[in-house]
Amino acid sequence: MKGFLERRKVRRWHSDNPRREMTFLEHLGELRGRLIIGFVSIFFTTIVGGIFFAQPMLDVLTRPFNQAKPAPKPEDMLVIHIAPDGTLHAINAGELKEGQLSKQWVKIVGPRGSGETLVGPGTQQGLVALTLMAPFLLLIKAAIIIGIVFAMPIWLWQLWLFVAPALTTFERRTVRPVLLAGIFLFPIGVACAYLLFTLTMPYLLQYASFISGVQMMPDIQKYVSFALNLMLSFGLIFEAPLALVIVVRMGFVSTATLARSRPYAVVIIFIVAAILTPTTDPFTLIGMALPMLLLYEISLWVCRIVEQKTKAAEKRAVRAGEVKAE
């Protein structure tokens, strides 16, 4: 911490002596100003997000579950036709028990095949809210998440303005493109998590059919938390290649070492995927591990390019120094 503060020079409002070192209190004052700007931006984007985008966000998160509801089988369905005169006609009336339906699903068909309706007594109808305040708290949570995401350019810029004076020119050139790439990689990871969530939802819902009498009635709060944790994990995983690029760019490790460590990296990736996966099913585990393996290989390819460019730049600098010395 002390070394970081010593490397930070005075900001531009000290025009009388631009090389004067800032005191510890001046560092804290600037940090406080950066934090205030960041929190104020998050506050306003949270209000805007809560008004216009919170409910659409929850609709998007619950869409995979609503679209993956199990379809009724013909043998589990009682079909009732409504005649034009209003009378009801059950096609398989022999399957009815006195006072009780032997079918799980009832299909009501209007005149001439119009107005078809499926009724499933005892079957999954949707997500449930276990407390009165659950829907309201979900809207607040969604608004805060949207506010943080929308304000990301502002608070990231404030963080950069505070950290940049402590970095050398070489470090700035290394970190700046990495930060820009991170802004795009995180939403790509979130999108991949949502796609995986949508594809695996039908298999997750089929688990309930393995045990007779089990009804799926997930709590909407736990469901949304599960979806958000999965997307956050994928977003962070997609940022991992940036760390490899930085350590290679700084010369802490070589691409040859990373290539030799591939078997250990595979084991570590599956362990990390098992820890970050919100569920214990193998589909989600493999769905998270495969993108991580692909990202590792892409990172090696990018690191090789960065390493070659770094060595070429160092050679040019040495040659320029020799020519200048002569």
Secondary structure, 3 states (H helix, E strand, C coil): CHHHHHHCECCCCCCCCCCCECCHHHHHHHHHHHHHHHHHHHHHHHHHHHHHCHHHHHHHHHHHHHHCCCCCCHHHEEEEEECCCCCEEECCHHHCECCECCCCEEEEECHHHCCCEEECCCCCCCCECCCCCHHHHHHHHHHHHHHHHHCHHHHHHHHHHHHHHHCCHHHHHHHHHHHHHHHHHHHHHHHHHHHHHHHHHHHHHHHHHHCCCCCCCCEHHHHHHHHHHHHHHHHHHCCHHHHHHHHHHCCCCCHHHHHHCHHHHHHHHHHHHHHHCCCCCHHHHHHHHHHHHHHHHHHHHHHHHHHHHHHHHHHHHHHHHHHHHC
